[in-house]
Amino acid sequence: MSRPDFDSYYLAGARWAATRADCTRAQVGAMLVSREHRVTPGYNGLPSGIPGCASASNCPRGKLSSDECEPDSNYANCSANHAEYNAITRARPEDLPGATLYVTRTPCPQCWTLIESAGLARVVTPERKYRRP
């Protein structure tokens, strides 16, 4: 029996979390993992209590064509909380320093700012691993 390494294991968890997202453009999931392997999941969507992007057509980006809504935009017109934000803000404050965030896609510029200010040590996406300098 072969066991997956932790990066593979937690990226699979981020993909699982993404299944809860109701974004009309991309289902993104995140797993924040503390140094003690305490896990906090997150996925993208509107804040609790507000009708979701897919269910209520509440998404300004979802009404744009792909050409109008570039995948690498700054997401200023995104009304959802991003998966990274949800995982970081739901984690215990003492779990943040030195933690690793596993995300199903590269974070946007605003999420990078949050990641850096939270003191996370690493970010792992399917494409790449980032370390804090």
Order of alpha helices (4+ residues) and beta strands (2+ residues): alpha-beta-beta-alpha-alpha-beta-alpha-beta-beta
